[in-house]
Amino acid sequence: QVQLVESGGGLVQAGGSLRLSCAASGSLFSSNTMGWHRQAPGKQRELVAVITSGGSTNYAASVKGRFTITRDAAKNMVYLHMSSLKPEDTAVYYCYLNQIYTAYWGQGTQVTVSS
C-alpha cells in the first residue's frame, strides 16, 4: 500500500506564489510517476504536472511557464512550485503516484487565489 500526504496549500493573492509538498510512503518502487492534479468546484479533475522517476516532466498548458514540478527521490517527495497564481488556479490539489499500473491519491490540499 502507498500513502500520500500533501501540505502547503492556503490562501494567496493573485500574482503570488505557493509551494505544495507531497510525502510518499509505503510500498514504493524505484520506477514510478508522481504528480499533481486539481479539481475546481463544478469541474472535472485535471492533470497539472507530472514527473517520472527519470526526471521527465509534463505540464498542463494552462500552467506551463508558471508552475514547476520537482522531486526528491531520496526523500520520496514531490513538490509543485506555483508562481504568478491566478484566481482560476483555485482548486483542491491532489498528489498522485502511479506505479505498476496502479494509481494512488492523496487527500488533497486547498489552494485559493484571491483577485
N, C-alpha and C positions, 0 to 999 in steps of 0.2 A: 504494500500500500504506500501511497505517496501523499504527503501533506504539504500544502502551500499556504503561507501566511503573508498577507500583504500589509504594508504600512506606508504612511507618508501622504495620504490624501488630506484634503482640507479645503478651506475657502481661500481664494486668491482673486485679486483684481485682474481684469483684462490686461494683457501685456506682461503679466508676472510669470514666475517660474515655480515649479514644484518638482520634487524627485520622489517617485514611487519605488519602494523596495519590495522584493518578494523572496522569502526564505523557503527553500525546498528541503524536505527531509523524508526519510523512509527508504524504501527500496528503489534507489536511483541507479540508473545505468549511465555509463560514461557517454553514450551516444544518445542525445535527446534534443528536442527543440523546446525552447521556452519563449514565452512572450506575454503580450498583453492584449486583451480585448476590452471593449467597453460597451455599455448599454445605457442609452439615454431614455428618459421616460417616454413611453409610447413607441419606441423604436426597437428594431432587432439588434441583437448583439453583433458587433462588428470587430474585425481584426484591426488592431492599432499598429503593432510591431511584433516581429518575431526574430529570434536569433538562434542559430544552430550551435551545436557543441563545437563546430569548426569555426564559428565566428561569422558566418554569413548572416546578413540581415535583410529584412524586407519590411517596408512601411506602407501604411495606407497613404494614398495620395494626399489626403486632407491634412496629414501631419508631417509629411516629408519636409525636411529642412527646419522643422521646429522641434521635433522630438528625436531623442537618441536613445537607443536601447543598448545596454551593455550587460555583461555577465561576469561573475567571478566564479570560475569553476571550482576553485579550492574551497570556497565557502558555500557553494550551491546557492548562489544568489543571482537574481536578475534585477536590473534597475531600469526605470524609464525616466529619463531626464526630459522634462517638458518645459519649453520656453515659449515666449510670445503667445501665451494662452489666450484663447478666445471664449466668449460665452458658449459657443457651440461645442466646446470641448467638455462641457459639463456632462457628467455621466458617472455611473459606477464602473470602476476599472477592475477587471479580473485578471489575476495572474493565471498563466496556463503552462502546462508541461505535457509534452507528448513523447512517449517512448513505447516501443514495441506495440505500435498501433493502438495505444490506449491514451486517452486524454484525461488529464486531471485539472481541476479548477480550484482556485482559492475562493474565499468567501466574499471578496470584493471590498473595495475601498472607495468612498465617495470623493469625487473631485467636483467642486463647484467654482465656476468662474463668473464673477460679477462684472457687469458692464459699467 
